[in-house]
Amino acid sequence: MSLNHRPVNTADIPVICAFPQSEDESLFFFPKATFPLPPAQLQEAIAQRADATVVERRGEVVAFANFYRWEAGGSCAIGNVIVAPTARGCGIGRYLVEKMIGLAFAKYQAAEVTVSCFNHNTAGLLLYPKLGFQPYALEERQGKHGKRLALVHMRLPRPAASNVTF
């Protein structure tokens, strides 16, 4: 499978907005957004974040993520992670998160990378620990229609070896 990643561009926005297939998926991807996600809402979020990145497979945008917090020498928080419905289960999420981790450590010299995942996002909860993330906190949240949720916060410290690449 040939994948590449690049910065997001304006033409990608409507494509990404179509990835969430339900209110739950929309919540996992962008908790503050409405469903279905209007392109203007995603564009506004991207403008307030850093390193908005897409993954392409055979020229088609199939995944998206960014940093909602980025501190040189501190912590970088990966957010808005989503994979196109037709591309799930193929390792694309892993590829994307590995690229974001590498970017955090290389560009920002981050001491750690964090990610947060809702308790019923099984794909995320299974992926992040495989990449070395460890849970460090739980936060109670309220989902759509008053549903009680747990947001699992995970971190990945910077590897000790300076030649580690992602």
C-alpha positions in Angstrom: 0.0 0.0 0.0 1.5 3.3 -1.1 0.7 6.2 1.2 2.0 9.7 1.4 1.1 12.6 3.6 1.0 16.4 3.0 -0.4 19.6 4.5 -4.2 19.9 4.1 -5.5 22.3 1.4 -8.8 24.0 0.9 -10.0 21.4 -1.7 -9.6 18.6 1.0 -12.0 20.2 3.5 -15.3 18.9 2.0 -13.8 15.4 1.5 -12.7 15.3 5.2 -16.1 16.6 6.3 -17.7 13.5 4.7 -15.6 11.0 6.7 -17.8 10.9 9.9 -20.7 8.6 9.3 -22.6 9.1 12.5 -22.9 11.5 15.5 -20.6 9.2 17.4 -17.9 9.3 14.7 -18.3 13.1 14.6 -17.8 13.2 18.4 -14.6 11.1 18.2 -13.3 13.3 15.4 -14.3 16.8 16.4 -16.3 16.9 19.7 -17.4 20.6 19.3 -18.6 20.2 15.8 -22.1 19.7 14.5 -23.1 16.6 12.5 -23.0 16.6 9.6 -19.9 18.7 9.7 -20.0 21.9 7.7 -16.8 22.7 5.8 -16.7 26.2 7.3 -16.6 24.7 10.9 -13.6 22.5 10.0 -11.8 25.3 8.2 -12.2 27.5 11.3 -10.7 24.8 13.5 -7.8 24.2 11.1 -7.0 28.0 11.2 -6.6 27.7 15.0 -4.4 24.6 15.0 -1.1 23.5 13.6 0.2 21.1 11.0 -3.1 20.0 9.6 -2.1 16.9 7.7 -3.8 14.5 5.2 -2.9 11.1 4.1 -3.3 10.1 0.4 -3.7 6.6 -1.0 -3.5 6.5 -4.8 -4.1 10.2 -5.0 -7.2 10.1 -2.8 -7.4 11.8 0.6 -8.1 9.0 3.2 -7.1 10.5 6.6 -6.7 13.7 8.5 -5.2 15.0 11.8 -3.6 18.1 13.3 -2.2 19.4 16.6 -4.5 21.3 18.8 -1.6 22.1 21.2 2.0 22.4 20.2 4.8 23.7 22.5 8.4 23.7 21.4 10.2 21.5 23.9 6.9 20.7 25.7 3.8 18.8 24.7 2.1 18.3 21.3 -1.5 17.1 21.3 -2.8 15.2 18.3 -6.4 15.9 17.5 -9.1 15.5 14.8 -7.8 12.1 13.8 -10.1 10.4 11.3 -9.8 7.9 8.5 -12.2 7.6 5.5 -14.8 4.9 6.0 -13.5 3.1 2.9 -9.9 3.1 4.2 -10.4 1.8 7.8 -8.7 -1.3 9.0 -5.8 -0.9 6.5 -3.1 0.7 8.7 -3.8 4.2 7.5 -4.6 5.5 11.0 -1.3 4.0 12.3 0.6 5.6 9.4 -1.0 9.0 10.1 -0.4 9.0 13.9 3.2 7.8 13.4 3.8 10.8 11.0 2.2 13.2 13.5 4.4 11.8 16.3 7.5 12.1 14.2 6.5 15.7 13.3 6.1 16.6 17.0 9.5 15.2 18.0 11.3 16.6 14.9 9.7 20.0 14.4 8.8 21.0 17.9 11.4 18.9 19.9 8.4 17.8 22.0 9.1 16.2 25.3 5.8 14.2 24.9 3.0 13.7 22.5 -0.6 13.3 23.8 -3.8 12.1 22.4 -7.3 11.8 23.9 -9.9 9.1 23.0 -13.5 8.6 24.0 -14.3 5.4 25.9 -16.4 4.0 23.1 -13.9 4.7 20.3 -12.7 1.1 20.1 -10.4 1.7 17.1 -8.6 4.5 18.8 -8.3 2.7 22.2 -6.7 -0.3 20.5 -4.4 1.7 18.2 -2.8 4.2 20.5 -1.3 1.8 23.0 0.2 -0.2 20.1 2.1 3.0 19.3 3.4 3.3 22.8 0.8 5.7 24.3 -0.1 5.1 27.9 -3.2 6.4 29.7 -2.6 9.0 32.4 -6.0 10.5 33.1 -9.7 10.1 32.7 -12.1 13.0 32.2 -15.8 12.8 32.5 -17.6 14.4 29.5 -21.2 14.7 28.4 -21.9 13.6 24.9 -24.8 14.2 22.6 -28.2 13.8 24.2 -26.7 13.9 27.7 -24.9 10.6 27.4 -22.1 10.2 30.0 -18.7 9.6 28.5 -15.1 9.1 29.6 -12.3 10.8 27.7 -9.1 8.8 28.1 -6.0 11.0 28.0 -2.8 9.2 26.8 0.8 10.3 26.4 3.9 9.1 24.6 7.2 10.4 26.1 10.0 11.4 23.7 12.2 8.3 23.1 15.6 8.4 24.9 17.5 7.4 21.7 18.0 10.5 19.5 18.0 8.3 16.3 14.5 7.0 16.8 12.3 7.8 13.8 8.6 7.4 13.2 
